[in-house]
Amino acid sequence: MAVGENQSDENDMSKRNSVETVETVLVRAHCTPTSLKRGVNGTGLFFVLLLFGALAVGPIKAADTLRWNTNSVSADIKSTELMTVLEKIAAATGWHVFVEPETLHMVSAKFNDVTPGEALHKLLGDVNFFLLPDAKEPKLYVFRTRMQNATRMVHPAPIAPKEAKSKVIPNELIVRLKPGAKIEDLAKLLGAKVIGHIDGINAYRLKFDDQSAADAAREQLSSNADVASVENNYSIDRPTIPTQLGSTTVPPPQLQLKDPPATGRIIVGLVDTGVQQLGNGLDSFLLKEQSVVDGQPDPNSPSHGTAMAETILRSLETNTKGSTSVQILPVDVYGANETTSTFDVLNGIVLAYNGGAQIINLSLGSEGDSPALRDLIKQLSDKNIVFFAAKGNEPVTTPFYPAADPNVYPVTALDPNGQLASYANRADIPSIPAPGTSIIYYNGKAYYVTGTSPATAYVSGGFAGYMDVNHKTTAEALPVIQSRLTTTPGGGK
């Protein structure tokens, strides 16, 4: 049976809705930006306005919650617009939701563990609704006058991305040697196996029989005159893959590759998962992929790296009016693995730099701070290489690296209302705000990806586009980025 105007069949809805528990958070922020102005000229506004508009990040005032289980729903919502709540319902249930245009209603409701049918009554109030519980595609119609007038499709709100977690690889160490020192002698002395080497920075990945052997070796290496540094190697989880969209009016990026200027081509190094074929005439923007590990991403769905590449290109389309000489150098640090490591990210950055990248996009990270990574970023920053990194997708004040590095520009995510995303990291670090959701295409199907990862890709693409249009070097273009640094909730420098 269908659910009619202000009527419900909770049992039928419970059977139809097989979606796992989802918690969605509705966040309203008060915009009070604190910018660190460092001499932006008039042309710098081109990049700022196209990419960011008037969006800003400020302290969080309040958070509303909506938790939707298969058989029970809880909510605590205060004066939130109907469309925002419908977007969250669509994301939590998988229903196709349609609303009558110009239907106005402010939702204020607080309840715990009620049935989905009762929840709809409490959330929608005096607004009519009709649930068509089709086995494959349940549809919810919300309207004031007639159901037939509910023609506007509600796009699901992005579900908060999962934070990439890190942990120490217990039987491994990263060792950097001083010039002239030989790793073979040290490895033999310590009973270690050399399983990785990064040319140019004299870094080695050592593997031991167990953690106790690694701990003992670290003690010896820390006092060895030939050793520049020794540190743990952290594993970093693979970022969340994009989610398929039922439909969207957003087309794929439309971009033309033009010849580079006499000063040379601008290259964005994308250190991420592997990048698949993009289609839609966009593959010409991809240089030959570099890889530090074996294997390829699952071909049945877009990888995180694929989503970041297309997001960079979408930002380039906006900031260059559809024609650019900028290209992307993909560097795969995951392969077919579920994790990468600090050592592999180090290696990936070196490959990106050696491949000519002037901008390096790091839509990844962890809580683990790496002295080797910090030193490498400092070394390359001194050569005017610009790093953008995702600030993190968990609303905590714990720093997320490499975004928290002083020589990296951290990027945080804004929700569709231009407010700080509910999932965004709250570390006390000035950040660049950018849209936290991107729509991408893979094999002819639309997907969306959410988090500080796509926000970072937007900024990388926008910065590259600004450089391209205005014929500027990274050093000349940096003031436009520095002007957008905003103090996040909790204060900052």
C-alpha positions as CSV (number, residue, x, y, z in Angstrom):
1,M,0.0,0.0,0.0
2,A,1.1,3.5,-0.7
3,V,1.3,6.3,1.9
4,G,-1.2,9.0,1.2
5,E,-1.7,12.6,2.3
6,N,-0.7,12.6,6.0
7,Q,-1.1,8.9,6.2
8,S,1.5,6.2,6.7
9,D,2.1,2.5,6.4
10,E,5.2,2.1,8.6
11,N,5.5,-1.6,8.1
12,D,5.7,-1.3,4.4
13,M,8.2,1.5,4.6
14,S,10.4,-0.5,6.9
15,K,10.4,-3.5,4.5
16,R,11.2,-1.3,1.5
17,N,14.0,0.7,3.2
18,S,17.1,-1.5,3.4
19,V,19.5,1.4,3.9
20,E,22.0,0.9,6.8
21,T,22.0,3.4,9.7
22,V,23.0,6.8,8.5
23,E,23.7,9.8,10.7
24,T,23.5,13.2,9.0
25,V,24.3,16.5,10.5
26,L,22.8,19.8,9.5
27,V,25.1,22.6,10.3
28,R,24.5,26.3,10.3
29,A,27.5,28.6,10.6
30,H,27.8,32.3,11.3
31,C,30.0,34.0,8.7
32,T,32.7,36.1,10.4
33,P,35.8,35.5,8.3
34,T,39.3,36.6,9.4
35,S,41.5,37.0,6.3
36,L,45.3,37.4,6.3
37,K,45.7,40.0,3.6
38,R,49.1,40.1,1.9
39,G,48.8,42.5,-1.0
40,V,46.3,41.1,-3.5
41,N,46.2,43.1,-6.7
42,G,43.1,43.6,-8.8
43,T,43.7,40.7,-11.1
44,G,43.9,38.4,-8.1
45,L,40.1,38.8,-7.6
46,F,39.5,36.8,-10.8
47,F,40.4,33.6,-9.1
48,V,38.8,34.4,-5.8
49,L,35.5,35.4,-7.2
50,L,35.1,32.5,-9.7
51,L,36.1,29.8,-7.2
52,F,34.9,31.1,-3.9
53,G,32.4,33.9,-4.6
54,A,31.5,35.4,-1.2
55,L,31.8,32.2,0.7
56,A,33.5,32.3,4.1
57,V,34.0,30.1,7.2
58,G,33.1,31.1,10.7
59,P,32.5,29.6,14.1
60,I,29.8,27.0,14.5
61,K,26.7,28.2,16.3
62,A,24.5,25.1,16.4
63,A,24.2,21.7,14.9
64,D,20.9,19.8,14.1
65,T,20.9,16.0,13.8
66,L,18.9,13.5,11.8
67,R,19.5,9.8,12.4
68,W,17.6,7.5,10.1
69,N,17.6,3.7,10.7
70,T,15.7,1.1,8.8
71,N,13.0,0.9,11.5
72,S,13.5,4.0,13.6
73,V,14.3,7.6,13.2
74,S,15.5,10.3,15.7
75,A,15.9,14.0,15.1
76,D,16.7,17.2,16.8
77,I,16.1,20.0,14.3
78,K,15.6,23.7,15.0
79,S,14.2,26.0,12.3
80,T,15.8,24.4,9.3
81,E,14.5,24.9,5.7
82,L,12.3,22.1,4.2
83,M,14.6,21.5,1.2
84,T,17.7,20.9,3.5
85,V,15.8,18.3,5.5
86,L,14.5,16.6,2.3
87,E,18.0,16.4,1.0
88,K,19.1,14.6,4.1
89,I,16.1,12.2,4.0
90,A,17.0,11.4,0.4
91,A,20.6,10.7,1.3
92,A,19.6,8.5,4.4
93,T,16.9,6.4,2.7
94,G,17.8,6.2,-0.9
95,W,14.4,7.3,-1.9
96,H,13.7,9.5,-4.9
97,V,12.2,12.6,-3.4
98,F,10.2,15.2,-5.4
99,V,8.8,18.5,-4.0
100,E,6.4,21.0,-5.3
101,P,8.3,24.1,-6.4
102,E,8.1,27.0,-3.9
103,T,6.9,24.8,-1.1
104,L,8.0,26.7,2.0
105,H,8.2,25.2,5.5
106,M,10.6,25.5,8.4
107,V,11.2,22.2,10.2
108,S,11.5,22.2,13.9
109,A,11.1,18.8,15.5
110,K,12.6,16.7,18.3
111,F,11.9,13.0,18.7
112,N,13.6,9.7,19.4
113,D,13.2,6.2,17.9
114,V,9.9,6.7,16.0
115,T,8.9,4.8,12.9
116,P,9.8,6.3,9.5
117,G,6.1,7.0,8.8
118,E,5.7,8.9,12.1
119,A,9.0,10.7,11.4
120,L,7.7,12.0,8.1
121,H,4.6,13.4,9.9
122,K,6.6,15.2,12.5
123,L,9.2,16.6,10.0
124,L,6.8,17.7,7.3
125,G,4.0,19.1,9.6
126,D,1.1,20.4,7.6
127,V,2.8,19.8,4.3
128,N,1.3,16.9,2.3
129,F,3.3,13.9,1.3
130,F,2.8,10.6,-0.6
131,L,5.2,7.7,-0.4
132,L,5.2,5.3,-3.4
133,P,7.1,2.2,-2.0
134,D,8.3,0.8,-5.3
135,A,10.5,-2.2,-4.7
136,K,13.4,-0.8,-6.6
137,E,13.0,2.9,-6.4
138,P,10.7,4.2,-3.6
139,K,9.5,7.7,-4.3
140,L,8.4,10.4,-1.9
141,Y,6.3,13.3,-3.1
142,V,6.0,16.4,-1.0
143,F,3.5,19.1,-1.9
144,R,1.0,21.8,-0.8
145,T,-1.6,21.5,-3.6
146,R,-1.5,18.3,-5.6
147,M,0.9,15.4,-5.8
148,Q,1.2,15.9,-9.6
149,N,2.8,19.3,-8.9
150,A,5.7,17.7,-7.0
151,T,8.1,17.9,-10.0
152,R,11.3,19.2,-8.5
153,M,13.7,16.4,-7.8
154,V,15.6,16.7,-4.5
155,H,19.3,15.7,-4.8
156,P,20.6,13.7,-1.8
157,A,22.8,15.7,0.6
158,P,26.3,14.4,0.5
159,I,27.0,11.9,3.3
160,A,30.0,12.8,5.4
161,P,33.1,11.1,4.1
162,K,35.0,8.7,6.2
163,E,38.2,9.9,7.6
164,A,41.4,8.1,6.4
165,K,43.0,6.6,9.4
166,S,46.6,5.9,10.0
167,K,48.6,3.6,12.2
168,V,52.2,2.8,12.7
169,I,53.6,-0.1,10.7
170,P,55.1,-1.8,13.6
171,N,58.1,-3.6,11.9
172,E,59.2,-0.7,9.6
173,L,61.3,2.4,9.8
174,I,62.1,5.3,7.5
175,V,65.8,6.2,7.6
176,R,67.5,9.1,5.9
177,L,71.3,8.9,5.7
178,K,73.8,11.7,5.4
179,P,75.8,11.9,2.2
180,G,78.4,9.2,1.7
181,A,76.8,6.7,4.2
182,K,75.9,3.2,3.0
183,I,72.5,1.7,3.9
184,E,73.7,-1.9,3.1
185,D,76.2,-1.8,6.0
186,L,73.6,-0.5,8.5
187,A,70.9,-2.9,7.3
188,K,73.2,-5.9,7.7
189,L,74.2,-4.7,11.2
190,L,70.6,-4.3,12.3
191,G,69.2,-7.4,10.6
192,A,66.9,-5.4,8.4
193,K,65.8,-5.7,4.8
194,V,65.8,-2.6,2.6
195,I,62.4,-2.7,0.8
196,G,62.4,0.9,-0.6
197,H,64.7,3.7,-1.7
198,I,63.9,7.3,-2.8
199,D,66.5,8.8,-5.0
200,G,67.4,12.4,-4.3
201,I,66.6,12.5,-0.6
202,N,68.6,9.5,0.6
203,A,65.6,7.9,2.2
204,Y,65.2,4.2,2.8
205,R,62.4,1.9,4.0
206,L,63.6,-0.8,6.3
207,K,61.7,-3.9,7.3
208,F,62.4,-5.9,10.5
209,D,61.3,-9.3,11.7
210,D,59.0,-7.7,14.4
211,Q,58.3,-4.5,16.3
212,S,60.8,-5.3,19.0
213,A,63.6,-5.5,16.5
214,A,62.4,-2.3,14.9
215,D,62.4,-0.5,18.3
216,A,65.9,-1.7,19.1
217,A,67.1,-0.6,15.7
218,R,65.6,2.8,16.2
219,E,67.5,3.3,19.4
220,Q,70.8,2.4,17.7
221,L,70.1,4.5,14.6
222,S,69.2,7.6,16.6
223,S,72.7,7.9,17.9
224,N,74.5,6.9,14.6
225,A,76.5,9.7,13.1
226,D,75.7,8.5,9.6
227,V,71.9,8.9,10.1
228,A,70.2,12.2,9.4
229,S,66.8,11.0,10.8
230,V,64.8,7.9,11.7
231,E,61.1,7.7,12.1
232,N,58.1,5.4,12.1
233,N,56.4,4.6,8.8
234,Y,52.6,5.1,9.0
235,S,49.9,3.3,6.9
236,I,47.2,5.6,5.4
237,D,43.8,4.2,4.5
238,R,42.5,4.5,0.9
239,P,40.2,7.6,0.6
240,T,36.4,7.1,0.2
241,I,35.3,6.3,-3.4
242,P,32.6,8.4,-5.1
243,T,28.9,7.6,-4.8
244,Q,26.7,7.2,-7.8
245,L,24.0,9.8,-8.5
246,G,20.5,8.9,-9.7
247,S,20.4,11.9,-11.9
248,T,21.9,15.4,-12.2
249,T,21.7,18.5,-14.4
250,V,25.4,19.2,-14.0
251,P,27.2,18.2,-17.2
252,P,30.8,16.9,-17.5
253,P,33.5,19.5,-17.7
254,Q,33.9,21.1,-21.1
255,L,37.5,22.0,-21.6
256,Q,39.9,22.5,-24.5
257,L,43.6,21.9,-24.3
258,K,45.6,24.7,-25.8
259,D,49.3,25.1,-26.5
260,P,51.4,26.2,-23.6
261,P,53.0,29.7,-23.5
262,A,56.7,30.3,-24.0
263,T,57.2,30.2,-20.3
264,G,56.2,26.5,-20.3
265,R,53.2,24.4,-19.3
266,I,51.7,24.4,-15.8
267,I,51.5,20.9,-14.3
268,V,49.5,19.9,-11.3
269,G,50.9,16.8,-9.5
270,L,48.1,14.6,-8.2
271,V,49.5,12.3,-5.5
272,D,46.5,10.0,-4.9
273,T,45.1,6.7,-6.0
274,G,45.4,5.7,-9.7
275,V,43.5,7.8,-12.3
276,Q,41.4,6.0,-14.8
277,Q,40.3,7.2,-18.2
278,L,38.1,10.2,-17.9
279,G,36.3,10.2,-21.2
280,N,34.4,13.3,-22.5
281,G,37.5,14.5,-24.2
282,L,39.4,15.1,-21.0
283,D,42.1,12.4,-21.2
284,S,44.4,14.8,-23.1
285,F,44.8,16.7,-19.9
286,L,46.4,13.7,-18.2
287,L,50.2,13.1,-18.5
288,K,51.5,9.6,-18.3
289,E,50.8,8.3,-14.8
290,Q,53.7,7.6,-12.5
291,S,53.4,4.9,-9.8
292,V,55.3,3.9,-6.7
293,V,53.3,0.6,-6.2
294,D,51.9,-2.2,-8.4
295,G,48.2,-2.7,-9.3
296,Q,45.3,-0.7,-10.7
297,P,42.1,0.6,-9.1
298,D,38.9,-1.3,-9.5
299,P,37.6,-0.6,-13.1
300,N,34.0,-1.0,-12.0
301,S,33.8,2.4,-10.3
302,P,35.7,5.7,-10.3
303,S,38.7,5.8,-8.0
304,H,39.3,8.7,-5.6
305,G,42.2,9.9,-7.9
306,T,39.8,9.9,-10.9
307,A,37.4,12.0,-9.0
308,M,40.1,14.4,-7.9
309,A,41.4,14.7,-11.5
310,E,38.0,15.6,-12.9
311,T,37.4,18.0,-10.0
312,I,40.7,19.8,-10.9
313,L,39.5,20.0,-14.5
314,R,36.1,21.3,-13.5
315,S,37.7,24.1,-11.5
316,L,40.0,24.8,-14.5
317,E,37.0,25.1,-16.7
318,T,35.5,27.7,-14.4
319,N,38.7,29.7,-14.0
320,T,39.9,29.7,-17.6
321,K,36.5,30.0,-19.4
322,G,37.0,26.5,-20.9
323,S,40.5,26.7,-22.5
324,T,43.8,26.0,-20.7
325,S,47.2,24.6,-21.2
326,V,47.3,23.2,-17.7
327,Q,47.8,19.4,-17.4
328,I,47.7,16.9,-14.6
329,L,50.5,14.5,-13.6
330,P,48.8,11.5,-11.8
331,V,51.0,9.8,-9.2
332,D,49.6,6.5,-7.9
333,V,50.7,5.8,-4.3
334,Y,48.0,3.1,-3.6
335,G,47.9,0.7,-6.6
336,A,45.5,-2.1,-5.8
337,N,46.2,-1.8,-2.0
338,E,43.8,-0.6,0.6
339,T,46.5,1.5,2.2
340,T,49.5,3.5,1.3
341,S,52.3,4.7,3.6
342,T,54.2,7.8,4.6
343,F,57.2,6.4,2.6
344,D,55.1,6.0,-0.5
345,V,53.7,9.5,-0.2
346,L,57.2,10.8,0.1
347,N,58.1,8.9,-3.0
348,G,55.0,10.1,-4.8
349,I,55.9,13.8,-4.1
350,V,59.4,13.3,-5.4
351,L,58.0,11.7,-8.6
352,A,55.6,14.6,-9.0
353,Y,58.4,17.2,-8.7
354,N,60.7,15.3,-11.0
355,G,57.8,15.2,-13.5
356,G,57.7,19.0,-13.6
357,A,54.8,19.7,-11.2
358,Q,54.7,23.2,-9.9
359,I,51.5,22.6,-7.9
360,I,51.1,19.4,-5.8
361,N,47.6,18.2,-4.7
362,L,47.5,16.0,-1.6
363,S,43.8,15.0,-1.1
364,L,45.0,12.6,1.5
365,G,46.6,12.5,4.9
366,S,46.6,11.2,8.5
367,E,47.3,12.1,12.1
368,G,50.9,11.0,11.8
369,D,53.5,13.8,11.5
370,S,56.5,12.9,9.5
371,P,59.9,14.7,9.8
372,A,61.0,13.4,6.5
373,L,57.8,14.6,4.8
374,R,58.1,17.9,6.5
375,D,61.7,18.4,5.4
376,L,60.9,17.4,1.8
377,I,57.9,19.9,1.6
378,K,60.1,22.6,3.0
379,Q,62.9,21.9,0.5
380,L,60.4,22.0,-2.4
381,S,58.6,25.0,-1.1
382,D,61.9,26.9,-1.2
383,K,61.9,26.1,-4.9
384,N,58.4,27.7,-5.2
385,I,56.5,24.4,-5.4
386,V,53.0,25.0,-4.0
387,F,51.3,22.3,-1.9
388,F,47.6,22.1,-1.2
389,A,46.3,19.4,1.2
390,A,43.0,18.3,2.6
391,K,42.5,19.4,6.2
392,G,40.6,16.3,7.2
393,N,37.1,14.9,7.4
394,E,36.5,14.5,11.1
395,P,35.3,17.5,13.3
396,V,38.1,17.4,15.8
397,T,40.9,19.8,16.7
398,T,43.6,17.2,16.1
399,P,46.0,18.4,13.3
400,F,45.8,16.4,10.1
401,Y,49.0,16.0,8.1
402,P,50.4,17.1,5.7
403,A,47.7,19.8,5.7
404,A,49.0,21.0,9.2
405,D,52.5,21.5,7.8
406,P,53.5,25.2,7.9
407,N,54.6,25.0,4.3
408,V,51.4,23.5,3.0
409,Y,48.1,25.4,2.3
410,P,45.4,23.5,4.1
411,V,41.9,23.4,2.4
412,T,38.7,23.0,4.3
413,A,35.2,22.1,2.9
414,L,32.1,24.2,2.7
415,D,28.6,22.8,2.6
416,P,26.0,23.8,-0.2
417,N,25.0,26.8,1.9
418,G,28.5,28.2,2.0
419,Q,29.1,27.2,5.7
420,L,31.8,25.1,7.2
421,A,30.9,21.4,6.5
422,S,29.8,19.4,9.5
423,Y,32.5,16.8,9.0
424,A,35.4,19.3,8.5
425,N,38.4,19.3,10.7
426,R,38.4,22.0,13.4
427,A,42.2,22.3,14.0
428,D,43.4,25.8,14.9
429,I,45.0,26.4,11.5
430,P,44.1,29.1,8.9
431,S,42.6,27.3,5.9
432,I,41.3,28.0,2.4
433,P,37.5,27.3,2.1
434,A,36.2,25.7,-1.0
435,P,33.2,23.6,-2.1
436,G,33.1,20.2,-0.4
437,T,31.2,18.3,-3.1
438,S,32.1,17.6,-6.7
439,I,30.1,15.8,-9.4
440,I,32.1,13.7,-11.7
441,Y,31.4,11.3,-14.6
442,Y,32.8,7.8,-15.1
443,N,31.7,5.4,-17.9
444,G,28.8,7.7,-18.7
445,K,27.4,7.7,-15.2
446,A,27.3,10.6,-12.7
447,Y,28.9,10.3,-9.3
448,Y,29.5,12.7,-6.4
449,V,32.4,12.9,-4.0
450,T,32.4,14.8,-0.7
451,G,35.0,16.1,1.7
452,T,38.0,18.2,2.1
453,S,39.5,16.1,-0.7
454,P,37.5,17.6,-3.5
455,A,37.7,21.0,-1.9
456,T,41.5,20.7,-2.2
457,A,41.2,19.7,-5.9
458,Y,39.0,22.7,-6.5
459,V,41.7,25.0,-5.1
460,S,44.5,23.3,-7.0
461,G,42.6,23.6,-10.2
462,G,41.6,27.2,-9.5
463,F,45.2,28.3,-8.6
464,A,46.6,26.6,-11.8
465,G,43.9,28.3,-13.9
466,Y,44.7,31.7,-12.3
467,M,48.4,31.2,-13.1
468,D,47.5,30.2,-16.7
469,V,45.2,33.0,-17.5
470,N,47.4,35.7,-15.9
471,H,50.7,34.2,-17.0
472,K,52.1,34.2,-13.5
473,T,54.6,32.0,-11.7
474,T,53.7,30.3,-8.5
475,A,55.5,32.9,-6.5
476,E,53.7,35.7,-8.3
477,A,50.3,34.0,-7.9
478,L,50.6,33.1,-4.2
479,P,49.2,36.4,-2.8
480,V,45.7,35.4,-4.1
481,I,45.9,32.2,-2.1
482,Q,47.3,33.8,1.0
483,S,44.4,36.4,1.0
484,R,41.9,33.5,1.3
485,L,43.4,32.0,4.5
486,T,40.7,32.1,7.1
487,T,40.9,31.3,10.8
488,T,38.8,28.3,11.5
489,P,36.6,27.7,14.6
490,G,38.7,27.9,17.8
491,G,41.0,30.8,16.7
492,G,44.3,30.5,15.0
493,K,47.3,32.4,13.8
